[in-house]
Every structure is written in structure tokens, then in C-alpha cells.
Amino acid sequence: MYHIGIGPKDIAPYILLFGDPARVDRAAALLDDKKPKKGYRDFLTVTGKYKGIPVSVMSTGVGTDNTEIAVVELSQIVKNPTFIRVGSTGALKKNIKLGDLIISSGALRLENTSTFFVFKGFPAVAHHEVVTALLEASSRQKTTYHLGITASCSGFYGAQGRVTPHFKPLDTELPDKLETMNVLNFEMESSTLFSLSSMAGYRAGTICAVYAQRYENKFIDTETMKKAEMNAIKIGLNAVEILHKMDKKRGKNAHWLPSMGI
């Protein structure tokens, strides 16, 4: 495929998506039987096995436009992919601390990439099986996590209400407005990932490590960042293991049910 630089033999049906290309190497270090890294520009991919399960880890760069490219091109070379975005985020709620993890149940579409495919009122929701797997993996890992609505933006500064020298956004009160709606966090990819995945009938979910606390105007330190990032990566991989078990339990049924066990 033109942008992602890989073909059908290079990708597994379970795919972890990262914004930062450096995270691909950190995630790939946890895989066995790895193939050489392939890709083009921001889109770097390593495919291997996690506890015997074929899985790919891929970077997309920043933004919903890059996410669109990744999802559309991956859809041409792998049948029924499952996507888990593992990223970083800024928290909007006072009770969410730096280094915590946020699992998105859905995303507010404060971007326009997805509107070229679906109506503005189309719900950007995570797949319930991926959400369940991420919750279970987070609980097993005994990390502090939160579940709720994410706001996906088309930019980092003005689109998220950040005031910087020379550039004042039109809506500086956006973080406060979203907090009153019980929106947990800002990030820049999930709403397009969820919308396109729902449109195609794929499973998708997101887990992000909190790097910024917008309510307190604080940013994470390097050591806490590294720990939180690795927590999110491990939870993403363990969620793949849980999803694989769900898929085996499901058999010929259309949906996995809690009574089937994991």
C-alpha cells in the first residue's frame, strides 16, 4: 500500500496503533518471532507474536488524517482487523492524575476527517468487546484507569483551546465546557478510528496514558511518562490476548457474551 509501505503478508489481524513511531520499537521488544520493521514515512510496522498470537504494532503519526490513511489502507490488505490505539492524552477532569490511563468508550468528533465518510451526528463509539478487553487487562495489571468519553480534535493548540504567544483560539473555554459534559480527555485520533471501524464493521478501541493535566495545567515528568507508556503498551497487548480468547469462545456466534467467559 502506497502510504503504509506494507502488503498482506506483513500484517496480523490484531493491530496496535501508536502515534509515536518510537513506540513501535518499545512495543516490538515484547513480541516474539518478529519480522523486520517495514513502512514508509510515519507508518512503521512490526509484526510478530504475543503469547503465540499474531499481532502487529504500527505507528500512524499525529492526527485524524493519518489515522484515516492507516485504517483505509490496512483495510485493503487484512480481513476484519481489530484495532487498539495506544496513545497519550490530556486529562480534563480533576480526579484524573498524571500517569493514569483512560479507556475511551466513545469519542466526541471535534475533527472533520470523519465527516467525509459519515454524517456529523454519526456516533463514534468503541467496540464493546475491545472496551471489555481493555478494562479486564487494566484490572489484571492493577493500574489506575478511567472509562469514559474522549474528545478527538483536529489540532493540538487552537483545537484544544490552548492559548500561546501570538495565537489565541476562538474558544479558550473549550476545556471547561467539555469538563462540564463529563468528557474525560483530549486526543487527536480516536473519533476517526471509531467512525471508520464502525462503518466497515471492524472492532476498535483506545487506551491512552495521561501526559497532561489540563485542569491543573501540569505536564508529566520523564520517568512517570515512561512507566505510563509501558503500562498502556502492555495493557494493549494483554487486551489482544483476551480478545483472542473471546474469539475462540464465540465460535459461530455473532457476538461474544460474558457468559461465554474469557
C-alpha positions in Angstrom: 0.0 0.0 0.0 1.3 3.4 -1.0 1.5 5.3 2.3 2.0 2.5 4.9 4.5 0.6 2.8 3.3 -3.0 3.6 1.4 -5.8 2.0 -0.9 -8.6 3.1 1.9 -10.8 4.3 3.2 -8.1 6.6 0.2 -7.6 8.9 -1.7 -9.5 11.5 -5.5 -9.2 12.2 -4.8 -7.8 15.7 -3.2 -4.3 15.3 -1.9 -1.9 17.9 -1.8 1.7 16.6 0.6 4.3 18.0 1.1 7.9 17.2 4.8 8.0 18.0 7.0 5.8 15.7 9.4 5.3 18.7 6.7 3.3 20.5 6.7 0.7 17.7 10.2 -0.4 18.8 9.3 -0.4 22.5 6.2 -2.5 21.8 8.0 -4.8 19.4 10.5 -5.6 22.1 7.7 -7.5 23.8 7.0 -9.7 20.8 8.4 -13.0 19.7 9.2 -14.2 16.1 9.4 -10.6 14.8 9.6 -9.8 11.2 11.9 -6.9 10.1 10.4 -3.4 10.5 8.7 -2.1 7.4 7.0 1.1 6.4 7.2 4.5 4.9 7.2 8.0 6.4 5.3 7.9 9.8 3.9 4.5 9.1 6.2 1.9 10.6 5.1 -1.7 11.2 6.5 -4.7 13.1 4.6 -8.0 13.1 5.3 -10.8 15.5 3.6 -12.9 18.1 2.5 -12.2 21.6 2.0 -15.3 23.7 1.6 -17.2 20.4 -0.9 -14.8 18.9 -0.1 -12.9 15.7 -0.1 -9.2 16.3 1.2 -6.1 14.5 2.3 -2.8 16.1 2.2 0.2 13.8 2.8 3.9 14.0 0.5 6.4 12.3 1.9 9.8 13.3 -0.3 12.5 14.7 -3.8 13.3 13.7 -7.1 12.0 12.3 -5.9 12.5 8.7 -3.0 10.0 9.3 -5.4 7.7 11.1 -7.7 7.7 8.0 -4.8 6.7 5.8 -3.8 3.8 8.1 -7.3 2.4 8.5 -8.3 2.7 4.8 -5.0 1.1 3.6 -4.9 -1.6 6.2 -8.5 -2.5 5.2 -7.3 -3.3 1.8 -4.8 -5.9 3.0 -6.2 -7.6 6.1 -9.6 -9.1 6.6 -11.7 -8.0 9.6 -8.9 -6.2 11.5 -9.1 -5.4 15.2 -7.6 -2.0 16.1 -6.4 -0.9 19.5 -5.0 2.7 19.7 -2.4 3.1 22.4 -1.6 6.7 22.8 -1.1 9.7 25.1 -3.7 12.3 26.2 -4.5 15.3 28.2 -7.0 14.9 31.1 -9.9 17.3 31.6 -11.2 16.0 35.0 -9.6 17.0 38.3 -9.7 13.4 39.6 -7.5 12.0 36.8 -3.8 12.1 37.6 -0.7 12.2 35.5 0.3 8.7 34.6 -3.3 7.3 34.9 -4.8 5.5 31.9 -8.0 6.4 30.1 -10.1 3.9 28.1 -12.4 5.5 25.6 -16.0 4.3 25.5 -16.6 6.7 22.6 -15.3 9.9 21.2 -16.7 13.4 20.6 -15.9 14.3 16.9 -14.2 17.7 17.1 -12.5 17.0 13.8 -13.7 16.9 10.2 -11.8 13.9 8.7 -14.6 11.5 9.6 -17.2 13.9 8.2 -16.1 13.0 4.7 -17.4 9.5 5.4 -20.3 9.8 7.8 -22.8 12.5 8.9 -21.8 14.9 11.7 -24.2 13.2 14.1 -22.8 9.7 13.5 -21.7 8.3 16.8 -18.0 7.5 17.2 -18.1 4.5 19.6 -15.5 2.0 20.6 -16.4 -1.7 20.1 -17.8 -3.2 23.3 -15.5 -6.3 23.1 -12.4 -4.1 22.8 -13.5 -1.9 25.7 -14.2 -5.1 27.8 -10.8 -6.5 26.9 -9.0 -3.2 27.8 -10.9 -3.0 31.1 -10.1 -6.6 32.0 -6.4 -6.2 31.1 -6.1 -2.9 33.1 -7.7 -4.6 36.1 -5.3 -7.5 35.9 -2.4 -5.2 35.7 -3.6 -3.3 38.7 -3.2 0.1 37.1 -5.3 3.2 37.8 -7.6 3.6 34.8 -10.8 5.6 33.9 -13.5 4.8 31.4 -15.5 7.5 29.5 -15.9 9.8 26.6 -12.9 11.2 24.8 -12.8 14.4 22.7 -10.8 13.9 19.4 -9.5 17.2 18.0 -8.1 18.2 14.6 -5.2 20.1 16.2 -3.1 20.3 19.4 -3.2 24.1 20.1 -6.3 26.1 18.9 -8.4 23.0 18.5 -7.9 22.2 22.2 -8.3 25.7 23.5 -4.6 26.3 24.2 -3.5 29.9 24.4 0.0 30.6 23.2 2.0 33.7 22.3 0.7 35.2 19.1 -2.1 32.6 18.8 -5.4 32.9 20.7 -8.0 30.3 19.8 -11.6 31.3 19.2 -12.8 29.2 22.2 -10.5 29.4 25.1 -13.2 28.0 27.4 -13.5 24.7 25.5 -11.8 22.5 28.2 -14.1 23.8 30.8 -17.2 23.3 28.6 -16.2 19.7 27.9 -15.4 19.0 31.6 -19.0 20.0 32.5 -20.2 17.4 30.0 -18.1 14.8 31.8 -15.7 14.4 28.8 -12.5 12.9 30.3 -9.7 13.8 27.9 -8.4 15.4 24.7 -6.6 13.4 22.0 -6.3 13.5 18.2 -7.2 10.2 16.6 -9.9 8.1 18.2 -13.1 9.6 16.7 -12.0 8.8 13.1 -10.7 5.4 14.1 -14.1 4.6 15.7 -16.2 6.0 13.0 -14.4 4.3 10.1 -14.2 1.0 12.1 -18.0 1.1 12.8 -18.6 1.9 9.1 -16.7 -1.2 8.0 -17.8 -3.5 10.8 -14.4 -3.7 12.5 -13.6 -3.7 16.2 -11.7 -0.7 17.6 -10.8 0.8 20.9 -8.4 3.2 22.6 -6.3 3.4 25.7 -4.2 6.4 26.5 -1.7 7.4 29.1 -2.3 10.8 30.7 0.7 13.1 29.9 -1.1 16.4 30.6 -3.5 17.5 33.3 -5.4 20.4 31.8 -7.4 21.2 34.9 -4.2 21.8 36.9 -2.1 22.9 33.9 0.6 20.3 34.6 2.7 18.0 32.4 4.1 14.7 33.2 7.8 14.1 34.2 10.0 11.8 32.1 10.1 8.8 34.4 6.4 8.8 35.0 5.8 9.1 31.3 8.0 6.1 30.5 6.2 4.0 33.1 2.7 5.1 32.0 3.5 4.5 28.3 4.8 1.0 29.0 1.7 0.3 31.2 -0.5 1.2 28.2 1.5 -0.9 25.8 1.3 -4.0 28.0 -2.4 -3.5 28.5 -2.9 -3.2 24.8 -1.0 -6.5 24.2 -2.8 -8.2 27.0 -6.1 -7.0 25.6 -5.2 -8.7 22.3 -4.7 -12.0 24.3 -8.2 -11.5 25.9 -9.8 -10.7 22.5 -8.2 -13.8 21.0 -9.8 -15.9 23.8 -13.1 -14.2 23.2 -12.9 -15.1 19.5 -12.3 -18.7 20.3 -15.1 -18.8 22.8 -17.5 -17.1 20.4 -17.4 -19.9 17.9 -20.0 -19.4 15.3 -21.9 -16.9 17.3 -22.1 -13.3 16.0 -21.2 -11.8 19.4 -19.1 -12.7 22.4 -21.2 -12.7 25.6 -19.9 -12.5 29.2 -21.5 -15.9 29.9 -19.0 -17.4 27.5 -16.1 -16.5 29.8 -12.6 -15.3 29.0 
